[in-house]
Amino acid sequence: MTTQFIAIAEAAAADGQITAEGILALRREGWGDGIITRAEAEALFALNNALAERSPEWCDFFVEAIGEFVLNATPPRLQCSLEEAEWLIGQIDHDGVVDSVVELETMVRIIERAENVPERLKTYVLDQIERAVLTGTGPTRCGGHLSATHISAAECRIIRRVIFASGGCAPAAVSRFEAEMLFRLKDATLPEENAAEWDDLFIDGVANFLKGFTHQNAQLSHERRRELEAFMADNRANVGRFMGRVLREAPKVANHFGKVFGKKQPAGPDYEALAAEGETVTDYESAWLEGMIDADGEVDELESRLIARLAAAD
């Protein structure tokens, strides 16, 4: 159904507009075979770039369709590989910037939905927000036009969604890179009229980096997930041979490790202890925080509130 899908998209791009009926036709063609192909996804990007106006219905469909392609077009499902992230950024990036809110929302939604995404994608999105704050231009500003340097409510929401998303090397936890970005934004906008949500976002984010708990095996890499799925999908032939070998070797194993059988199995990780350890601010983290606070030679109000939050949690 790719040919008909692309024909509909190209016709709408030529008109510079997409109707509700056109969106419905794309949805029927795109999901008719249960998958969005790369050719269809690229046709959607071309159409999005050609639209004079983007309706809420179009934005919803675009975000859903591109997310479906990136996360589910190739196995493993709900995983975004580095190659897919680079393709996505290549489709969106125009001279280093994102032009539309719908493209930004597409990336954020993928990061939220994915079981894992490359840090490259998260870094790119956060760089776009930082650029918008520092330059006063970007997709989060009114029509993309110049506005005062400050942090808007929309930018606060996007930052929170990205840094606490499940995808990335630290699922639902803030990394050092992200915490340092929060400090840069704070320092650049301290005297400005930021959104009411900003203060809590800064304190929550940095405190999470310092006192949050992440497990090194919290996520499987894209490559490892693909290996496991390929093994399970191997028509049970290799699995059967493996189990046969186990049964043949069982007497030898029993004789060799007879003293071990019957004993209590080693205890698994003590996650409560690991979480408690994560709550402790280490010497390295203390030195990092001191360096970030001393960078401008003074302790501002937000830094004071952050220090109070950390002290109260001890």
Secondary structure as GFF3:
##gff-version 3
##sequence-region A 1 314
A	DSSP	alpha_helix	2	15	.	.	.	ID=ss1
A	DSSP	alpha_helix	20	32	.	.	.	ID=ss2
A	DSSP	alpha_helix	38	50	.	.	.	ID=ss3
A	DSSP	alpha_helix	56	72	.	.	.	ID=ss4
A	DSSP	alpha_helix	82	92	.	.	.	ID=ss5
A	DSSP	alpha_helix	101	113	.	.	.	ID=ss6
A	DSSP	alpha_helix	119	135	.	.	.	ID=ss7
A	DSSP	three_ten_helix	142	144	.	.	.	ID=ss8
A	DSSP	alpha_helix	153	163	.	.	.	ID=ss9
A	DSSP	alpha_helix	176	189	.	.	.	ID=ss10
A	DSSP	alpha_helix	198	211	.	.	.	ID=ss11
A	DSSP	alpha_helix	222	232	.	.	.	ID=ss12
A	DSSP	alpha_helix	237	256	.	.	.	ID=ss13
A	DSSP	alpha_helix	271	279	.	.	.	ID=ss14
A	DSSP	alpha_helix	283	294	.	.	.	ID=ss15
A	DSSP	alpha_helix	301	313	.	.	.	ID=ss16
###
